[in-house]
Amino acid sequence: MPARSGTLAQTNRRLGLRDRVGDSARVRVPSGFVECRGAGVIGACRADLAEVPSATFWGAGERLANARGRGDGVVVLQLRPDLRAVARTYRRGGVLGGVLREHFLDPDRPLREVEALLALRAAGVPTVEPLAALAQRDASFWRLRLVTRLEDGALPLPAFVAQHAHLRALAVTRAGQVVAAAFAAGLRHRDLHPDNLIATAPAGGDALPRVLMLVLDRALVAAPITLAMQLAMLTRMARYLVRHRADLPTQPSRTDALRFLLGMGLDRSRRHAYARAIGARLRRQIALRRWLGPR
């Protein structure tokens, strides 16, 4: 396994991550987790779930309503009478998606996502709670699955603001706060977008909707990150909204964008500076994509 940066190595030590070498593959076991092995299955699960059979983690479950993206690969499982979970089977996108679909060469990918989730949670960033990361042998490849605790009533952020119009401003502002906290913790995400945030309505004495980070596939947590990195991730979020404009449950506005940046803690002049910088980057990317498109 390649050497990690000093900062990330320190994070791993703080979280108690350690390497174990099994019969056929190396498994990284986070603190509070135990190694899971079964018939063709390797991975790690939370220690209190060690007795859950691997077949349960790989159950068909029932499709999670309102799941965006490759939603047919996201199901709800009953792990225990008191614990419902969401299982996401990794699926390829792009050119290889139609060929390899659920097949991967790297069995550690879901474990690295667990590491990123735990690193953010250790820094106080609200994320879904990881329960297990598993790889199942399939000929020369692996099928991968991440299992997290189900957040009852949660919706992807765009769907949430569409269904709870009276909470729109609060939810968008809170999302900005969560993303800013993740940036401060050192999040480097290749595919950060609004459907990677889920929200639930305020409960009890809460004044704000609860917003959690959801998918951290291929993400790293290694502070500090530069302004250019932040702008790149924010531009990716904006490009997602443009590309999916036709099927979004609600259309984002400039006011939403400025509220999000307000949530990030930016004063008025910096909010407008960020908005201009993101807009300029987005226009260049869209123009380049059109130029490189089908000819």
C-alpha positions in Angstrom: 0.0 0.0 0.0 1.5 3.4 -0.9 2.8 5.6 1.8 0.3 8.3 3.1 1.1 11.9 3.8 2.2 12.8 7.3 -1.0 14.6 8.0 -3.2 11.7 6.9 -0.9 9.2 8.7 -1.4 11.2 11.9 -5.2 11.1 11.4 -5.0 7.3 10.9 -3.1 6.9 14.2 -5.6 9.1 16.0 -8.4 7.0 14.7 -6.5 3.8 15.6 -6.3 2.4 12.0 -4.1 -0.6 11.6 -3.2 -3.0 8.8 -3.9 -6.7 8.9 -2.8 -9.2 6.3 -5.2 -12.0 5.7 -5.1 -15.1 3.5 -5.6 -13.1 0.3 -5.9 -9.4 0.9 -5.0 -6.7 3.3 -7.8 -5.3 5.4 -7.6 -1.9 7.2 -9.5 -2.2 10.4 -10.6 1.2 12.0 -10.8 1.5 15.7 -14.1 0.2 17.0 -14.4 -2.1 14.0 -13.4 -5.8 13.6 -12.3 -7.8 10.6 -15.1 -9.6 8.8 -14.4 -12.7 6.7 -16.7 -15.2 5.2 -17.2 -17.3 2.0 -15.4 -15.0 -0.5 -16.0 -11.9 1.7 -13.5 -9.7 3.4 -13.9 -6.3 5.1 -14.6 -4.7 8.4 -17.7 -4.1 10.5 -18.4 -2.3 13.7 -17.5 -4.5 16.7 -21.0 -4.8 18.0 -22.1 -6.2 14.6 -19.5 -8.9 14.5 -22.1 -11.7 14.9 -24.2 -10.4 11.9 -23.7 -13.0 9.1 -22.1 -11.7 5.9 -25.1 -12.9 4.0 -27.2 -10.3 6.0 -24.9 -7.5 5.0 -25.2 -8.6 1.4 -29.0 -9.1 1.5 -31.2 -7.8 -1.3 -33.2 -5.6 1.1 -35.7 -3.2 -0.3 -34.8 -0.3 -2.6 -34.3 3.0 -0.8 -36.8 5.5 -1.9 -35.5 8.9 -3.1 -32.0 7.6 -3.6 -30.3 9.6 -6.4 -27.7 8.6 -8.9 -27.3 4.8 -9.1 -30.3 4.4 -6.8 -31.1 0.8 -7.7 -27.9 -0.1 -5.9 -29.0 1.4 -2.6 -31.2 -0.8 -0.3 -32.5 -0.8 3.2 -31.4 -3.8 5.4 -32.6 -4.9 8.9 -29.4 -5.8 10.6 -30.9 -6.3 14.0 -34.4 -5.8 15.4 -33.2 -2.3 16.7 -31.0 -1.4 13.7 -31.9 -0.6 10.1 -29.2 0.2 7.7 -28.6 1.5 4.2 -26.3 -0.7 2.0 -24.8 0.9 -1.1 -23.3 -1.4 -3.7 -20.6 0.4 -5.6 -21.2 0.8 -9.3 -19.0 2.2 -12.1 -19.9 5.2 -14.1 -18.6 6.5 -17.3 -17.3 4.4 -20.2 -16.6 1.3 -18.0 -20.0 1.4 -16.3 -21.8 -0.5 -19.1 -19.0 -3.2 -19.2 -17.8 -3.8 -15.6 -20.8 -2.4 -13.7 -20.3 -3.7 -10.1 -16.8 -5.3 -10.7 -13.7 -3.7 -9.2 -10.1 -4.7 -8.8 -9.5 -2.9 -5.5 -11.3 -4.5 -2.4 -10.2 -1.7 -0.1 -12.2 1.1 -1.7 -15.2 0.9 0.8 -12.8 0.8 3.7 -11.1 4.0 2.5 -14.6 5.6 2.5 -15.1 4.5 6.1 -11.8 6.1 7.0 -12.9 9.3 5.4 -16.2 9.2 7.2 -14.6 8.5 10.5 -12.0 11.2 10.0 -14.7 13.8 9.4 -16.8 12.6 12.3 -13.7 12.9 14.5 -13.4 16.5 13.4 -17.0 17.2 14.3 -18.4 17.1 10.8 -21.9 15.5 10.6 -21.9 12.4 8.4 -23.8 9.2 8.1 -22.6 6.6 10.6 -20.6 3.8 9.0 -21.4 0.2 10.1 -19.5 -2.0 7.6 -17.3 -2.0 4.5 -17.2 -5.3 2.6 -15.8 -6.8 -0.6 -17.2 -10.0 -2.1 -15.0 -12.0 -4.5 -16.5 -12.4 -8.0 -14.1 -14.4 -10.2 -11.1 -12.1 -10.7 -13.0 -9.0 -9.4 -14.7 -7.8 -6.3 -18.2 -6.5 -5.6 -18.1 -3.8 -3.0 -20.6 -2.6 -0.5 -20.7 0.1 2.2 -23.3 -0.2 5.0 -24.4 2.9 7.1 -27.1 3.6 9.7 -30.4 4.5 8.1 -31.4 8.1 8.8 -35.2 8.0 9.1 -36.9 10.6 7.0 -33.8 11.9 5.4 -33.9 13.2 1.8 -31.2 14.3 -0.6 -30.8 18.1 -0.1 -32.5 19.1 -3.4 -35.5 16.8 -2.7 -35.7 18.1 0.9 -35.9 21.8 0.0 -38.5 20.9 -2.7 -40.7 19.1 -0.1 -40.1 21.6 2.7 -40.2 24.9 1.1 -40.5 26.7 4.4 -37.2 25.2 5.5 -35.4 26.0 2.2 -33.3 28.9 3.4 -32.3 27.2 6.7 -31.4 23.9 5.0 -29.3 25.6 2.3 -27.5 27.7 5.0 -26.9 24.6 7.1 -25.5 22.7 4.1 -23.0 25.5 3.7 -22.0 25.2 7.3 -21.5 21.4 6.9 -19.4 21.8 3.7 -17.3 24.5 5.3 -16.6 22.3 8.3 -15.6 19.5 6.0 -13.2 21.8 4.1 -11.7 22.9 7.4 -11.2 19.2 8.3 -9.3 18.7 5.0 -11.9 17.1 2.8 -10.7 16.4 -0.8 -13.7 15.1 -2.7 -13.6 14.3 -6.4 -17.4 14.2 -6.8 -19.0 16.4 -4.2 -22.5 17.5 -5.2 -25.8 18.4 -3.5 -27.2 14.9 -3.6 -24.2 13.9 -1.5 -25.9 15.8 1.3 -29.0 14.5 3.1 -31.3 16.5 5.3 -34.0 15.8 7.9 -36.6 18.2 9.4 -35.9 19.8 12.8 -36.9 17.6 15.7 -37.5 18.3 19.4 -35.8 21.5 20.3 -33.7 21.8 17.1 -34.0 25.1 15.3 -32.3 24.0 12.1 -32.7 21.0 9.7 -30.1 18.3 10.2 -27.7 18.0 7.3 -25.3 15.1 6.9 -22.6 14.3 4.3 -23.4 11.0 2.6 -21.1 9.6 -0.1 -17.4 10.0 0.3 -16.2 7.5 -2.3 -12.6 8.2 -3.3 -12.5 11.1 -0.9 -9.5 11.9 1.3 -9.3 13.9 4.6 -5.9 15.6 4.8 -5.8 19.2 6.0 -5.1 21.8 5.0 -6.7 22.3 1.6 -6.1 25.3 -0.6 -8.6 27.9 -1.8 -8.2 26.5 -5.3 -9.2 23.1 -4.1 -12.3 24.5 -2.4 -13.3 26.4 -5.5 -12.8 23.3 -7.6 -15.2 21.3 -5.4 -17.7 24.1 -5.2 -17.6 24.4 -9.0 -18.2 20.6 -9.2 -21.3 21.1 -7.1 -22.5 23.9 -9.4 -21.8 21.9 -12.5 -23.9 19.0 -11.1 -26.9 21.4 -10.7 -26.5 22.5 -14.3 -26.1 19.1 -15.7 -29.1 17.7 -13.8 -31.3 20.8 -14.1 -34.0 18.8 -16.1 -34.6 16.2 -13.4 -34.0 18.1 -10.2 -37.0 18.3 -7.9 -36.5 22.1 -7.6 -34.4 24.7 -9.5 -31.6 26.3 -7.5 -31.4 30.1 -7.5 -28.7 32.7 -7.1 -30.2 33.4 -3.7 -29.7 29.7 -2.8 -26.1 30.0 -3.8 -25.4 33.1 -1.7 -27.2 31.5 1.3 -25.0 28.5 0.9 -21.9 30.7 0.9 -23.3 32.6 3.8 -23.5 29.3 5.7 -19.8 28.8 4.9 -19.1 31.8 7.0 -18.2 34.2 4.2 -18.9 37.9 4.5 -20.8 39.8 1.8 -17.7 40.7 -0.3 -16.2 37.2 -0.2 -19.6 35.6 -1.0 -19.8 37.6 -4.2 -16.1 37.0 -5.0 -16.7 33.2 -4.6 -19.8 33.4 -6.7 -18.0 35.2 -9.5 -15.0 32.8 -9.3 -17.3 29.7 -9.4 -19.3 31.2 -12.2 -16.2 31.9 -14.3 -14.9 28.4 -13.8 -18.2 26.8 -14.5 -18.6 28.7 -17.8 -15.1 27.6 -18.9 -15.8 24.0 -18.1 -19.2 24.0 -19.9 -17.6 25.7 -23.0 -14.7 23.1 -23.0 -17.2 20.2 -22.6 -19.2 21.5 -25.6 -16.0 21.9 -27.7 -14.9 18.4 -26.8 -18.4 16.9 -27.4 -19.6 14.8 -30.4 -18.3 16.0 -33.7 
